[in-house]
Amino acid sequence: MAAVDVGARLRFIRMQSGMSQRELARRAGVTNATVSLIESNRMNPSVGALKRVLDGVPIGLSEFFALTPNKADQLFWRSEELVEIGQGPISYRQVGTNLVDRQLQILKEHYEPGADTGRVLLTHDGEEGGIIIRGRLEVMVDSQRRVLSPGDAYFFASRRPHRFRNVGDGPCELISACTPPTF
Protein backbone atom coordinates (compact mmCIF):
# COMPACT_ATOMS: atom_id res chain seq x y z
CA MET A 1 0.00 0.00 0.00
CA ALA A 2 1.39 3.41 -0.96
CA ALA A 3 2.05 5.93 1.80
CA VAL A 4 -0.32 8.89 1.96
CA ASP A 5 1.25 12.35 1.65
CA VAL A 6 -0.73 14.08 4.41
CA GLY A 7 1.11 17.37 3.93
CA ALA A 8 0.37 17.62 0.22
CA ARG A 9 -3.28 16.72 0.77
CA LEU A 10 -3.69 19.35 3.49
CA ARG A 11 -2.01 22.01 1.37
CA PHE A 12 -4.22 21.11 -1.64
CA ILE A 13 -7.45 21.24 0.39
CA ARG A 14 -6.44 24.48 2.14
CA MET A 15 -5.60 26.15 -1.15
CA GLN A 16 -8.82 24.88 -2.78
CA SER A 17 -10.65 26.55 0.13
CA GLY A 18 -8.78 29.82 -0.54
CA MET A 19 -7.19 29.95 2.91
CA SER A 20 -3.73 30.89 4.06
CA GLN A 21 -1.93 28.72 6.61
CA ARG A 22 -2.56 31.44 9.17
CA GLU A 23 -6.32 31.49 8.45
CA LEU A 24 -6.61 27.70 8.67
CA ALA A 25 -4.67 27.72 11.95
CA ARG A 26 -6.97 30.41 13.36
CA ARG A 27 -10.12 28.52 12.33
CA ALA A 28 -8.79 25.23 13.68
CA GLY A 29 -7.51 26.70 16.95
CA VAL A 30 -3.93 25.57 16.40
CA THR A 31 -0.69 27.45 15.80
CA ASN A 32 0.43 28.53 12.34
CA ALA A 33 3.57 26.46 12.93
CA THR A 34 1.43 23.32 13.36
CA VAL A 35 -0.18 23.77 9.94
CA SER A 36 3.21 24.54 8.38
CA LEU A 37 4.88 21.50 9.96
CA ILE A 38 2.09 19.17 8.81
CA GLU A 39 2.12 20.55 5.26
CA SER A 40 5.90 20.16 5.01
CA ASN A 41 5.62 16.59 6.41
CA ARG A 42 7.92 17.52 9.31
CA MET A 43 5.11 16.64 11.74
CA ASN A 44 3.08 13.45 11.68
CA PRO A 45 -0.14 14.49 13.47
CA SER A 46 -2.26 12.11 15.52
CA VAL A 47 -5.68 11.34 14.08
CA GLY A 48 -7.27 13.65 16.67
CA ALA A 49 -4.89 16.53 15.86
CA LEU A 50 -5.44 16.11 12.11
CA LYS A 51 -9.21 16.06 12.64
CA ARG A 52 -9.02 19.35 14.59
CA VAL A 53 -7.06 20.97 11.74
CA LEU A 54 -9.49 19.62 9.13
CA ASP A 55 -12.44 20.96 11.14
CA GLY A 56 -11.08 24.42 10.23
CA VAL A 57 -11.73 23.80 6.50
CA PRO A 58 -14.24 22.05 7.28
CA ILE A 59 -13.72 18.57 5.83
CA GLY A 60 -13.98 15.14 7.43
CA LEU A 61 -11.14 12.65 7.65
CA SER A 62 -12.90 10.32 5.22
CA GLU A 63 -13.13 13.03 2.54
CA PHE A 64 -9.54 14.10 3.24
CA PHE A 65 -8.15 10.63 2.57
CA ALA A 66 -10.56 9.89 -0.29
CA LEU A 67 -9.72 12.36 -3.04
CA THR A 68 -10.22 9.79 -5.81
CA PRO A 69 -13.74 8.68 -6.75
CA ASN A 70 -15.09 5.21 -6.14
CA LYS A 71 -15.44 2.93 -9.10
CA ALA A 72 -19.00 3.56 -10.26
CA ASP A 73 -20.49 0.16 -9.53
CA GLN A 74 -18.02 -1.28 -7.02
CA LEU A 75 -19.97 -3.33 -4.50
CA PHE A 76 -17.23 -5.45 -2.95
CA TRP A 77 -13.71 -4.69 -1.69
CA ARG A 78 -10.84 -7.05 -1.06
CA SER A 79 -8.85 -6.48 2.11
CA GLU A 80 -6.01 -4.80 0.20
CA GLU A 81 -8.50 -2.33 -1.38
CA LEU A 82 -9.58 -0.84 1.96
CA VAL A 83 -8.34 2.75 2.26
CA GLU A 84 -6.01 3.52 5.18
CA ILE A 85 -7.13 6.78 6.80
CA GLY A 86 -5.14 6.48 10.04
CA GLN A 87 -1.47 6.65 10.89
CA GLY A 88 0.73 5.41 13.68
CA PRO A 89 -0.39 2.97 16.37
CA ILE A 90 -4.05 3.13 15.22
CA SER A 91 -5.11 1.93 11.79
CA TYR A 92 -8.48 2.87 10.32
CA ARG A 93 -9.15 0.95 7.08
CA GLN A 94 -12.22 2.35 5.34
CA VAL A 95 -14.57 0.56 2.95
CA GLY A 96 -14.64 2.74 -0.20
CA THR A 97 -12.53 5.66 -1.31
CA ASN A 98 -15.06 8.46 -1.71
CA LEU A 99 -17.84 8.88 0.81
CA VAL A 100 -19.28 12.07 -0.65
CA ASP A 101 -23.09 11.66 -0.79
CA ARG A 102 -22.83 8.49 1.33
CA GLN A 103 -24.71 8.09 4.59
CA LEU A 104 -22.52 5.44 6.23
CA GLN A 105 -18.81 4.96 6.91
CA ILE A 106 -17.52 1.46 7.74
CA LEU A 107 -14.06 0.95 9.25
CA LYS A 108 -11.85 -1.96 10.22
CA GLU A 109 -9.92 -0.55 13.18
CA HIS A 110 -6.64 -1.87 14.60
CA TYR A 111 -5.12 -0.52 17.86
CA GLU A 112 -1.62 -1.49 18.96
CA PRO A 113 -1.22 -2.14 22.72
CA GLY A 114 -1.52 1.15 24.62
CA ALA A 115 -2.77 3.09 21.57
CA ASP A 116 -5.49 5.63 22.16
CA THR A 117 -7.29 8.39 20.28
CA GLY A 118 -5.73 11.09 22.48
CA ARG A 119 -6.41 12.97 25.68
CA VAL A 120 -8.74 15.41 23.93
CA LEU A 121 -12.11 13.71 23.65
CA LEU A 122 -13.56 13.40 20.14
CA THR A 123 -16.91 14.94 19.17
CA HIS A 124 -18.63 15.10 15.79
CA ASP A 125 -22.08 14.86 14.27
CA GLY A 126 -23.86 11.56 13.87
CA GLU A 127 -23.88 8.18 15.54
CA GLU A 128 -21.29 5.44 15.76
CA GLY A 129 -21.09 1.86 16.85
CA GLY A 130 -18.72 -1.05 16.75
CA ILE A 131 -18.11 -4.67 17.70
CA ILE A 132 -14.83 -5.85 19.19
CA ILE A 133 -13.31 -8.73 17.19
CA ARG A 134 -10.03 -9.23 19.09
CA GLY A 135 -8.38 -7.73 22.18
CA ARG A 136 -9.68 -5.32 24.82
CA LEU A 137 -10.76 -1.73 24.17
CA GLU A 138 -11.62 0.86 26.79
CA VAL A 139 -14.40 3.11 25.52
CA MET A 140 -15.10 6.38 27.32
CA VAL A 141 -18.31 8.28 26.54
CA ASP A 142 -18.92 11.39 28.66
CA SER A 143 -17.84 10.22 32.13
CA GLN A 144 -18.71 6.55 31.54
CA ARG A 145 -15.92 4.02 30.93
CA ARG A 146 -16.23 0.41 29.90
CA VAL A 147 -13.63 -2.16 28.87
CA LEU A 148 -14.99 -4.22 25.98
CA SER A 149 -13.82 -7.70 24.94
CA PRO A 150 -14.44 -9.79 21.80
CA GLY A 151 -18.15 -9.88 20.97
CA ASP A 152 -18.91 -6.77 23.06
CA ALA A 153 -20.24 -3.67 21.31
CA TYR A 154 -20.87 0.06 21.68
CA PHE A 155 -23.32 2.49 20.08
CA PHE A 156 -23.79 6.20 20.90
CA ALA A 157 -24.43 9.69 19.53
CA SER A 158 -21.04 10.96 18.33
CA ARG A 159 -21.64 14.49 19.64
CA ARG A 160 -21.08 13.03 23.12
CA PRO A 161 -17.36 13.41 24.01
CA HIS A 162 -15.62 10.06 23.56
CA ARG A 163 -12.26 8.33 23.50
CA PHE A 164 -10.93 4.84 22.67
CA ARG A 165 -7.88 3.10 24.18
CA ASN A 166 -6.40 -0.39 23.86
CA VAL A 167 -5.92 -1.62 27.44
CA GLY A 168 -4.87 -5.16 26.51
CA ASP A 169 -1.44 -6.74 26.10
CA GLY A 170 -2.01 -7.47 22.42
CA PRO A 171 -3.56 -5.73 19.43
CA CYS A 172 -7.26 -4.85 19.44
CA GLU A 173 -9.39 -5.09 16.29
CA LEU A 174 -12.96 -4.03 15.72
CA ILE A 175 -15.43 -3.24 12.98
CA SER A 176 -17.14 0.12 13.34
CA ALA A 177 -19.70 2.21 11.51
CA CYS A 178 -20.39 5.93 11.62
CA THR A 179 -23.28 7.85 10.14
CA PRO A 180 -22.96 10.27 8.49
CA PRO A 181 -19.31 9.70 7.50
CA THR A 182 -17.73 12.51 9.51
CA PHE A 183 -14.58 10.83 10.80
C-alpha positions as CSV (number, residue, x, y, z in Angstrom):
1,M,0.0,0.0,0.0
2,A,1.4,3.4,-1.0
3,A,2.0,5.9,1.8
4,V,-0.3,8.9,2.0
5,D,1.3,12.3,1.7
6,V,-0.7,14.1,4.4
7,G,1.1,17.4,3.9
8,A,0.4,17.6,0.2
9,R,-3.3,16.7,0.8
10,L,-3.7,19.3,3.5
11,R,-2.0,22.0,1.4
12,F,-4.2,21.1,-1.6
13,I,-7.5,21.2,0.4
14,R,-6.4,24.5,2.1
15,M,-5.6,26.1,-1.2
16,Q,-8.8,24.9,-2.8
17,S,-10.6,26.6,0.1
18,G,-8.8,29.8,-0.5
19,M,-7.2,30.0,2.9
20,S,-3.7,30.9,4.1
21,Q,-1.9,28.7,6.6
22,R,-2.6,31.4,9.2
23,E,-6.3,31.5,8.4
24,L,-6.6,27.7,8.7
25,A,-4.7,27.7,11.9
26,R,-7.0,30.4,13.4
27,R,-10.1,28.5,12.3
28,A,-8.8,25.2,13.7
29,G,-7.5,26.7,16.9
30,V,-3.9,25.6,16.4
31,T,-0.7,27.5,15.8
32,N,0.4,28.5,12.3
33,A,3.6,26.5,12.9
34,T,1.4,23.3,13.4
35,V,-0.2,23.8,9.9
36,S,3.2,24.5,8.4
37,L,4.9,21.5,10.0
38,I,2.1,19.2,8.8
39,E,2.1,20.6,5.3
40,S,5.9,20.2,5.0
41,N,5.6,16.6,6.4
42,R,7.9,17.5,9.3
43,M,5.1,16.6,11.7
44,N,3.1,13.4,11.7
45,P,-0.1,14.5,13.5
46,S,-2.3,12.1,15.5
47,V,-5.7,11.3,14.1
48,G,-7.3,13.6,16.7
49,A,-4.9,16.5,15.9
50,L,-5.4,16.1,12.1
51,K,-9.2,16.1,12.6
52,R,-9.0,19.3,14.6
53,V,-7.1,21.0,11.7
54,L,-9.5,19.6,9.1
55,D,-12.4,21.0,11.1
56,G,-11.1,24.4,10.2
57,V,-11.7,23.8,6.5
58,P,-14.2,22.0,7.3
59,I,-13.7,18.6,5.8
60,G,-14.0,15.1,7.4
61,L,-11.1,12.7,7.6
62,S,-12.9,10.3,5.2
63,E,-13.1,13.0,2.5
64,F,-9.5,14.1,3.2
65,F,-8.2,10.6,2.6
66,A,-10.6,9.9,-0.3
67,L,-9.7,12.4,-3.0
68,T,-10.2,9.8,-5.8
69,P,-13.7,8.7,-6.7
70,N,-15.1,5.2,-6.1
71,K,-15.4,2.9,-9.1
72,A,-19.0,3.6,-10.3
73,D,-20.5,0.2,-9.5
74,Q,-18.0,-1.3,-7.0
75,L,-20.0,-3.3,-4.5
76,F,-17.2,-5.4,-2.9
77,W,-13.7,-4.7,-1.7
78,R,-10.8,-7.1,-1.1
79,S,-8.9,-6.5,2.1
80,E,-6.0,-4.8,0.2
81,E,-8.5,-2.3,-1.4
82,L,-9.6,-0.8,2.0
83,V,-8.3,2.7,2.3
84,E,-6.0,3.5,5.2
85,I,-7.1,6.8,6.8
86,G,-5.1,6.5,10.0
87,Q,-1.5,6.7,10.9
88,G,0.7,5.4,13.7
89,P,-0.4,3.0,16.4
90,I,-4.0,3.1,15.2
91,S,-5.1,1.9,11.8
92,Y,-8.5,2.9,10.3
93,R,-9.1,1.0,7.1
94,Q,-12.2,2.4,5.3
95,V,-14.6,0.6,2.9
96,G,-14.6,2.7,-0.2
97,T,-12.5,5.7,-1.3
98,N,-15.1,8.5,-1.7
99,L,-17.8,8.9,0.8
100,V,-19.3,12.1,-0.7
101,D,-23.1,11.7,-0.8
102,R,-22.8,8.5,1.3
103,Q,-24.7,8.1,4.6
104,L,-22.5,5.4,6.2
105,Q,-18.8,5.0,6.9
106,I,-17.5,1.5,7.7
107,L,-14.1,1.0,9.3
108,K,-11.9,-2.0,10.2
109,E,-9.9,-0.5,13.2
110,H,-6.6,-1.9,14.6
111,Y,-5.1,-0.5,17.9
112,E,-1.6,-1.5,19.0
113,P,-1.2,-2.1,22.7
114,G,-1.5,1.1,24.6
115,A,-2.8,3.1,21.6
116,D,-5.5,5.6,22.2
117,T,-7.3,8.4,20.3
118,G,-5.7,11.1,22.5
119,R,-6.4,13.0,25.7
120,V,-8.7,15.4,23.9
121,L,-12.1,13.7,23.7
122,L,-13.6,13.4,20.1
123,T,-16.9,14.9,19.2
124,H,-18.6,15.1,15.8
125,D,-22.1,14.9,14.3
126,G,-23.9,11.6,13.9
127,E,-23.9,8.2,15.5
128,E,-21.3,5.4,15.8
129,G,-21.1,1.9,16.8
130,G,-18.7,-1.0,16.7
131,I,-18.1,-4.7,17.7
132,I,-14.8,-5.9,19.2
133,I,-13.3,-8.7,17.2
134,R,-10.0,-9.2,19.1
135,G,-8.4,-7.7,22.2
136,R,-9.7,-5.3,24.8
137,L,-10.8,-1.7,24.2
138,E,-11.6,0.9,26.8
139,V,-14.4,3.1,25.5
140,M,-15.1,6.4,27.3
141,V,-18.3,8.3,26.5
142,D,-18.9,11.4,28.7
143,S,-17.8,10.2,32.1
144,Q,-18.7,6.5,31.5
145,R,-15.9,4.0,30.9
146,R,-16.2,0.4,29.9
147,V,-13.6,-2.2,28.9
148,L,-15.0,-4.2,26.0
149,S,-13.8,-7.7,24.9
150,P,-14.4,-9.8,21.8
151,G,-18.2,-9.9,21.0
152,D,-18.9,-6.8,23.1
153,A,-20.2,-3.7,21.3
154,Y,-20.9,0.1,21.7
155,F,-23.3,2.5,20.1
156,F,-23.8,6.2,20.9
157,A,-24.4,9.7,19.5
158,S,-21.0,11.0,18.3
159,R,-21.6,14.5,19.6
160,R,-21.1,13.0,23.1
161,P,-17.4,13.4,24.0
162,H,-15.6,10.1,23.6
163,R,-12.3,8.3,23.5
164,F,-10.9,4.8,22.7
165,R,-7.9,3.1,24.2
166,N,-6.4,-0.4,23.9
167,V,-5.9,-1.6,27.4
168,G,-4.9,-5.2,26.5
169,D,-1.4,-6.7,26.1
170,G,-2.0,-7.5,22.4
171,P,-3.6,-5.7,19.4
172,C,-7.3,-4.9,19.4
173,E,-9.4,-5.1,16.3
174,L,-13.0,-4.0,15.7
175,I,-15.4,-3.2,13.0
176,S,-17.1,0.1,13.3
177,A,-19.7,2.2,11.5
178,C,-20.4,5.9,11.6
179,T,-23.3,7.8,10.1
180,P,-23.0,10.3,8.5
181,P,-19.3,9.7,7.5
182,T,-17.7,12.5,9.5
183,F,-14.6,10.8,10.8
